[in-house]
Amino acid sequence: MEKIFVQRPQAEVSFLKDCNRKVAQSCAELKNFYSPLFCGEWLLYLPQDNLQQMAKYIYQHQEWTNFTWKDAVISAIFGEVRNLQGKISGQMKAIGFSTKEEAMLNTLTLDVVKSSEIEGESLNYGQVRSSIARRLGIDAAGLSSIDRNVEGIVDMMLDTTQNYLQPLTEERLFAWHSALFPTGYSGMHKIEVARYRTGEMQVIS
């Protein structure tokens, strides 16, 4: 099927009113096979199969859970990654132990801070760094007072990043939830902690 351009809805309605019955019927049938997509000052009608190719979200693709790939393509990429990993490993062996600790501490701190920013939560970098250093037994000067919510997020993030090979069990999920909401409140609202919610849930983005 070829692409068909029709003016915006207002002009389209006026056009259909002036068309004879046969043309109007043809246009109505056309919409059964084409879907509208705005493109500048025009309303572009694309075949349904073309819309499948233009899917914006992964779940809009047909058989999106059945992932496939080309070994020849990704093998070359994996080879480059392994080569870079070897170079990094060699450089890490050449530096001192304290430098390795500092690099790991900075990496984990940024991981926690940036991951929280994605969820709209701004954490104090110094508090996160001190909390991680204490848990990993790293001697790093830091803040003596750390917020309770920072401690909970660090606990959860360290478990997810350091113990990623462990099974994702119901108990582990509940432990993460409990670490994030130790008081049983989210702001001023009391919530169900360390268990599945029994009421309705609304996600607003």
Residue pairs with C-beta under 8 A, 6 or more apart in sequence:
1 33
1 34
1 47
1 49
1 50
3 44
3 45
3 46
3 50
4 30
4 34
4 44
4 45
5 42
5 43
5 44
5 45
6 12
6 15
6 42
6 43
6 44
6 45
7 15
7 41
7 42
7 43
8 38
8 41
8 42
8 43
9 43
12 43
16 23
16 24
16 27
19 27
30 45
31 45
33 47
33 48
34 45
34 46
34 47
34 48
35 45
35 46
35 48
35 51
36 43
36 44
36 45
37 43
37 44
37 45
37 46
37 51
38 44
46 54
52 60
52 61
52 62
55 61
58 64
92 100
92 103
101 136
101 138
102 140
104 136
105 129
105 132
105 133
105 136
105 138
105 140
106 129
108 132
108 136
108 157
108 158
108 161
109 125
109 128
109 129
109 132
111 157
111 161
112 123
112 128
112 132
112 153
112 154
112 157
113 123
113 125
113 128
115 157
116 122
116 123
116 153
121 153
123 150
123 153
124 143
124 147
124 150
126 142
126 143
127 142
127 143
127 146
127 147
127 150
128 150
128 153
128 154
129 140
129 142
130 140
130 142
130 143
130 146
131 146
131 150
131 151
131 154
132 138
132 154
132 158
133 139
133 140
133 142
134 142
135 154
135 155
135 158
148 182
148 183
149 180
152 179
152 180
152 181
152 182
153 179
153 180
155 179
156 176
156 179
156 180
159 172
159 175
159 176
160 176
166 172
174 194
174 195
175 194
177 193
177 194
178 193
178 194
181 191
181 193
184 190
184 191
184 193
185 191
191 197
192 198
192 199
